[in-house]
Amino acid sequence: MKIRNILIITLLAALPQLTSAQSYSIPVSDLETDFGARLELSIDKKITKGLHVEAFAQGRLSENFSKFGRVDAGLGVSYKVNQYLKFGTGYMLINKQSSSDAWKMRHRAYFDVAGTLHAGAWRFQLKERLQLTHKDVNTVKHQTTPNLLELKSRLKAAYKVSPQLEPYGFVELRNVFNDPSCTATWSSATETFGDYSFTGYNHAYINRLRGSLGAKYNFDRHNALDLYVLADYCYDKAIDTYSNGTYLRSLSWEPSFKTAICLGYSFSF
């Protein structure tokens, strides 16, 4: 619990920077909190020097371990140019349970570039991931982006205690580039929005700050375990409109803070 408390303090300290980046003066909902878990599996195949193919899968528990609400699976390719630079690309299939308990598929393509520096036993890495996520939003296109474009920026520091054990920590920002945007006027007398107009998918802002502490243990050259604590602070805009986009029911920011215990197994050959 001490690790979790450290992550909470670290992330909450950055909230003014996140909230100040928003362009709407709209209500903020109560902070939603949750605790869950993630189980991960990956298989890495070396094709030739620097070139690897990876298959991966992940399952998530949420709502204080009471709900199995998401499954991911994907395939990626990476190429390590040298000890400093690495590129990667891949595809993910995401099956996620909505608030109505309906399972909905999402498709995600991504492109990575990572720069790494070594200083003795320390390893520092900056990784940028540009990702495009497609989801079926035909009936809610004015409140949800059908093809969401995001950039994740991760700074990671790892320390090699031994050939087997490597503790690490990272912080990550996620930027969304094309959230739905609108103009509207709030009437405190009628408690409704007036003069509503959908203005397109052009709202860009930072919508997540993530932090993690963990350690990776290599049993041998093929098998490894990764145990870490993950903390997410999200600040997403929630829009509720008629399906034809002619009337705005509600507009608010929905902050959430979620932590998870995560365990991953990887096999390399």
C-alpha positions in Angstrom: 0.0 0.0 0.0 3.0 2.3 0.5 3.8 2.2 -3.2 0.2 2.9 -4.1 0.1 6.0 -1.8 3.4 7.3 -3.4 1.8 7.0 -6.8 -1.4 8.8 -5.7 0.5 11.7 -4.2 2.7 12.0 -7.4 -0.2 12.0 -9.8 -2.4 14.3 -7.8 0.4 16.8 -7.6 0.2 17.2 -11.4 -3.5 17.8 -11.6 -3.3 21.6 -11.9 -1.1 21.2 -15.0 -3.7 18.8 -16.5 -6.8 20.8 -15.7 -5.3 24.1 -16.7 -4.9 22.8 -20.3 -8.6 22.5 -20.8 -10.5 25.0 -23.0 -14.1 24.5 -21.6 -15.5 26.1 -18.4 -17.9 23.3 -17.7 -18.8 21.3 -14.5 -16.4 18.7 -13.1 -17.9 15.5 -11.8 -16.8 13.8 -8.6 -13.6 11.9 -8.7 -14.2 8.2 -9.6 -11.8 5.7 -8.0 -11.2 2.0 -8.6 -8.7 -0.8 -7.9 -8.1 -3.7 -10.2 -5.6 -6.0 -11.8 -4.0 -6.9 -15.2 -2.7 -10.2 -16.4 -0.4 -10.1 -19.5 1.2 -12.6 -21.8 3.7 -11.9 -24.6 5.8 -14.0 -27.0 8.7 -12.5 -28.8 10.4 -14.1 -31.8 13.7 -12.8 -33.2 13.7 -12.9 -37.0 17.1 -11.4 -37.6 19.5 -9.0 -35.8 17.4 -6.1 -34.6 14.1 -7.4 -36.1 11.5 -8.9 -33.8 7.8 -10.0 -34.0 5.7 -10.1 -30.9 2.3 -11.5 -30.1 0.6 -10.3 -26.9 -2.6 -10.5 -24.9 -4.0 -8.9 -21.7 -7.0 -9.3 -19.5 -8.2 -6.7 -17.0 -10.1 -6.8 -13.7 -11.8 -3.7 -12.5 -14.4 -2.5 -9.9 -12.3 -3.7 -7.0 -11.6 -7.1 -8.7 -15.3 -7.8 -9.2 -15.5 -7.3 -13.0 -13.6 -8.8 -15.9 -14.2 -6.0 -18.3 -11.6 -6.0 -21.0 -9.5 -8.3 -23.2 -6.8 -7.2 -25.6 -4.8 -9.1 -28.2 -2.3 -8.0 -30.8 0.6 -8.5 -33.0 3.6 -6.1 -33.4 6.9 -5.8 -35.3 9.9 -3.8 -34.0 13.3 -3.0 -35.4 16.2 -1.9 -33.3 18.5 0.4 -35.4 21.2 0.6 -32.8 21.5 0.7 -29.0 19.9 4.2 -29.0 17.0 4.0 -31.4 14.1 1.5 -32.0 11.0 1.6 -34.2 7.8 -0.5 -33.9 4.3 -0.8 -35.3 1.4 -3.1 -34.7 -2.3 -3.9 -34.4 -4.5 -4.5 -31.4 -8.0 -6.0 -31.1 -9.8 -4.6 -28.0 -12.9 -6.2 -26.5 -14.3 -3.9 -23.8 -17.4 -4.0 -21.6 -19.4 -0.8 -21.6 -21.4 0.7 -18.7 -24.4 -1.2 -20.0 -22.4 -4.5 -19.8 -22.4 -4.9 -23.5 -19.1 -6.1 -25.1 -17.8 -3.8 -27.9 -14.9 -4.3 -30.2 -12.3 -1.7 -31.0 -9.5 -1.8 -33.5 -6.2 0.0 -32.9 -3.1 0.6 -35.0 0.0 2.1 -33.6 3.5 3.3 -34.4 6.4 3.6 -31.9 9.7 5.4 -31.8 11.9 4.9 -28.7 15.3 6.5 -27.8 17.4 4.9 -25.1 20.5 6.0 -23.1 22.7 3.8 -20.9 24.6 5.2 -17.9 26.3 2.4 -16.0 23.6 0.1 -14.6 20.9 2.8 -15.4 18.8 2.7 -18.6 16.7 5.7 -19.6 14.1 5.6 -22.4 11.8 8.0 -24.0 9.1 6.3 -26.0 6.5 8.0 -28.2 3.5 6.1 -29.5 1.0 7.5 -32.0 -2.2 5.3 -32.0 -5.4 5.4 -34.0 -8.4 3.6 -32.4 -11.5 2.8 -34.4 -14.9 2.1 -32.8 -18.5 1.9 -34.0 -20.2 5.1 -32.9 -22.8 5.5 -35.6 -25.6 6.3 -33.1 -23.4 8.6 -30.9 -21.1 10.2 -33.5 -21.6 13.7 -32.0 -20.4 12.6 -28.5 -17.7 10.0 -29.4 -14.9 10.1 -32.0 -15.1 7.2 -34.4 -11.4 7.3 -35.1 -9.6 8.5 -32.1 -6.0 9.8 -32.6 -3.7 9.9 -29.5 -0.1 10.3 -28.6 1.4 8.6 -25.6 4.8 9.9 -24.3 6.5 7.7 -21.8 9.7 8.4 -19.8 11.2 5.3 -18.1 14.1 4.7 -15.9 15.4 1.2 -15.1 18.3 -0.1 -12.9 19.9 -3.4 -13.5 20.6 -4.9 -10.0 21.8 -8.2 -11.5 21.5 -10.0 -14.9 18.2 -11.3 -13.6 16.6 -8.4 -11.7 15.7 -4.9 -13.1 13.5 -2.5 -11.1 12.0 0.4 -13.0 9.6 3.3 -12.9 7.9 5.4 -15.5 5.6 8.4 -16.1 3.4 8.8 -19.1 1.2 11.5 -20.7 -1.5 10.8 -23.2 -2.7 13.5 -25.6 -6.0 13.2 -27.5 -6.1 15.2 -30.7 -9.6 14.9 -32.0 -12.2 14.7 -29.3 -15.7 16.0 -30.2 -16.1 19.8 -29.7 -19.2 22.0 -29.5 -20.4 25.4 -28.5 -23.2 25.9 -26.0 -24.6 28.3 -23.3 -25.6 27.0 -19.9 -28.8 28.5 -18.3 -28.8 28.3 -14.5 -32.5 29.2 -14.5 -33.6 26.3 -16.6 -30.5 24.1 -15.9 -30.2 23.3 -19.6 -27.8 24.1 -22.5 -28.9 26.4 -25.2 -27.4 27.6 -28.5 -25.8 24.2 -28.9 -23.7 23.5 -32.0 -21.5 20.5 -32.9 -18.2 22.0 -34.3 -16.4 18.8 -35.3 -13.6 16.5 -34.0 -11.0 19.0 -33.2 -10.6 19.3 -29.4 -7.0 18.4 -28.3 -5.9 18.1 -24.7 -4.0 15.9 -22.2 -6.5 13.4 -20.9 -4.3 11.0 -18.9 -1.3 11.0 -16.6 0.0 7.5 -15.7 2.7 6.4 -13.3 4.2 3.0 -12.5 6.7 1.2 -10.2 7.8 -2.3 -10.8 10.5 -4.9 -11.5 11.3 -7.4 -14.2 12.9 -10.8 -13.3 14.6 -12.8 -16.0 14.7 -16.5 -15.1 16.8 -17.3 -18.1 17.3 -16.0 -21.7 13.8 -17.1 -22.6 11.4 -16.6 -19.6 10.7 -13.5 -17.6 8.1 -12.1 -15.1 7.1 -8.5 -14.8 5.4 -7.3 -11.6 4.3 -3.7 -11.3 1.8 -1.2 -9.7 0.0 1.1 -12.2 -1.8 4.3 -11.4 -3.9 6.3 -13.8 -5.4 9.7 -13.5 -7.8 10.5 -16.4 -9.6 13.7 -17.2 -12.0 13.0 -20.0 -14.8 15.1 -21.5 -18.3 13.6 -21.3 -20.9 14.7 -23.9 -24.4 13.5 -24.0 -26.5 14.6 -27.0 -29.4 13.4 -29.1 -28.3 10.9 -31.7 -28.8 13.4 -34.5 -26.7 16.0 -32.6 -29.5 18.6 -32.3 -29.7 18.9 -28.5 -27.1 18.8 -25.8 -28.3 17.0 -22.6 -25.1 17.3 -20.6 -21.4 18.3 -20.8 -18.9 17.8 -18.1 -15.4 16.7 -17.2 -15.1 13.2 -15.6 -12.0 12.8 -13.6 -11.0 9.3 -12.4 -8.1 7.7 -10.4 -7.5 4.0 -10.9 -4.8 1.7 -9.6 -4.0 -1.8 -10.6 -1.6 -4.7 -9.6 -0.2 -6.1 -12.8 1.6 -9.4 -13.6 3.1 -10.2 -17.0 4.9 -13.3 -18.4 7.1 -13.1 -21.5 8.7 -15.8 -23.6 11.5 -14.9 -26.0 13.1 -17.1 -28.6 
